[in-house]
Amino acid sequence: MAFVWEWLQSGTLWNHLTIILMAFITMFTRSFFFIPDSEIRWPSWASRGLQFAPIAAVSAVIVPEIIMTNGVLISTLKDARIYGALAGLAYFVIRRGKGQVVMGTMLFGMAIFLPLRLGLGW
């Protein structure tokens, strides 16, 4: 009986319970769209807004990584991330609508970024 009391006091039970409940909540919220029997009708403004969600999510992750270091805006142009991002953007603008744009954008940006970072130490 002492083992159970120690287990309760150590917080392990609460840690496991928290993980299980968080997993259940995640599963429920992600399966929300599979529960209804019929298709959910979205207003046209919501459907149009959802088209921009992936772009907004990627931008929210990538832009701060490009323009900030340790939570502070970069203060010099001697940063390889700027030139890699601009090179990728230029490739994207030039090749838009011609196929394989995403892979080319990443490769072209990295082709500029890596020599600057590894070669010049920017």
C-alpha positions as CSV (number, residue, x, y, z in Angstrom):
1,M,0.0,0.0,0.0
2,A,2.9,2.3,0.7
3,F,4.0,1.9,-2.9
4,V,0.7,3.3,-4.2
5,W,0.9,6.2,-1.9
6,E,4.5,7.0,-3.0
7,W,3.4,6.7,-6.6
8,L,0.6,9.2,-6.1
9,Q,2.9,11.6,-4.2
10,S,5.7,11.4,-6.8
11,G,3.5,12.9,-9.5
12,T,4.0,10.0,-11.9
13,L,0.2,9.2,-11.8
14,W,-0.6,12.8,-12.7
15,N,2.0,12.8,-15.4
16,H,0.5,9.7,-17.0
17,L,-3.0,10.9,-16.6
18,T,-2.2,14.2,-18.1
19,I,-0.5,12.6,-21.2
20,I,-3.5,10.2,-21.7
21,L,-6.0,13.0,-21.4
22,M,-4.0,15.2,-23.8
23,A,-3.8,12.4,-26.3
24,F,-7.6,11.9,-26.0
25,I,-8.3,15.6,-26.5
26,T,-5.9,15.7,-29.5
27,M,-7.6,12.6,-31.1
28,F,-11.1,14.1,-30.5
29,T,-10.3,17.5,-32.0
30,R,-8.5,16.1,-35.0
31,S,-11.3,13.6,-35.7
32,F,-14.1,16.2,-35.4
33,F,-14.5,16.4,-39.1
34,F,-15.0,12.7,-39.5
35,I,-17.8,12.4,-36.9
36,P,-20.8,14.0,-38.9
37,D,-22.8,11.8,-41.2
38,S,-23.1,14.5,-43.9
39,E,-20.6,17.0,-45.3
40,I,-20.2,20.2,-43.4
41,R,-21.2,23.3,-45.4
42,W,-18.8,26.1,-44.9
43,P,-19.6,29.7,-45.7
44,S,-17.7,30.9,-48.8
45,W,-15.7,33.4,-46.8
46,A,-14.5,30.5,-44.5
47,S,-13.5,28.3,-47.4
48,R,-11.6,31.2,-49.0
49,G,-9.8,31.9,-45.8
50,L,-8.8,28.3,-45.3
51,Q,-7.0,28.4,-48.6
52,F,-4.4,30.8,-47.0
53,A,-3.9,28.8,-43.8
54,P,-0.9,26.7,-45.0
55,I,0.9,29.9,-46.4
56,A,0.2,31.7,-43.1
57,A,1.5,28.8,-41.0
58,V,4.7,28.4,-43.0
59,S,5.3,32.2,-42.9
60,A,4.8,32.3,-39.2
61,V,7.6,29.7,-38.7
62,I,10.0,30.8,-41.4
63,V,10.0,34.6,-41.4
64,P,11.1,35.0,-37.7
65,E,13.8,32.4,-38.3
66,I,15.2,34.5,-41.2
67,I,15.0,38.0,-39.6
68,M,15.8,37.2,-36.0
69,T,18.7,35.7,-33.9
70,N,18.0,34.8,-30.3
71,G,14.8,36.8,-30.3
72,V,16.4,40.0,-31.5
73,L,16.2,41.4,-35.1
74,I,19.4,41.0,-37.0
75,S,21.4,44.2,-37.3
76,T,23.8,43.3,-40.1
77,L,23.5,42.4,-43.7
78,K,26.3,39.9,-43.2
79,D,23.8,37.0,-42.6
80,A,23.5,34.1,-45.0
81,R,19.8,33.5,-44.2
82,I,18.9,36.8,-45.9
83,Y,20.7,36.0,-49.1
84,G,19.4,32.4,-49.1
85,A,15.8,33.5,-48.7
86,L,16.2,36.2,-51.3
87,A,17.7,33.7,-53.8
88,G,14.9,31.2,-53.1
89,L,12.3,34.0,-53.6
90,A,13.9,35.1,-56.8
91,Y,13.9,31.5,-58.1
92,F,10.2,31.1,-57.1
93,V,9.2,34.3,-58.9
94,I,11.0,33.5,-62.1
95,R,9.9,29.8,-62.3
96,R,6.3,30.3,-61.0
97,G,3.9,28.2,-63.1
98,K,6.6,26.1,-64.8
99,G,6.6,23.1,-62.5
100,Q,9.0,21.8,-59.7
101,V,9.0,25.3,-58.1
102,V,9.0,24.2,-54.5
103,M,12.0,21.8,-54.8
104,G,13.9,24.3,-56.9
105,T,13.2,27.1,-54.5
106,M,14.7,25.1,-51.6
107,L,17.7,23.9,-53.6
108,F,18.5,27.3,-55.0
109,G,18.2,29.0,-51.6
110,M,20.4,26.4,-50.0
111,A,22.9,26.7,-52.8
112,I,23.4,30.3,-51.8
113,F,23.0,29.9,-48.1
114,L,25.4,27.0,-47.5
115,P,28.6,28.5,-49.1
116,L,27.9,31.8,-47.3
117,R,27.4,30.0,-43.9
118,L,30.0,27.3,-44.2
119,G,32.5,29.0,-46.5
120,L,32.5,32.6,-45.2
121,G,31.2,31.8,-41.7
122,W,28.3,34.2,-41.9
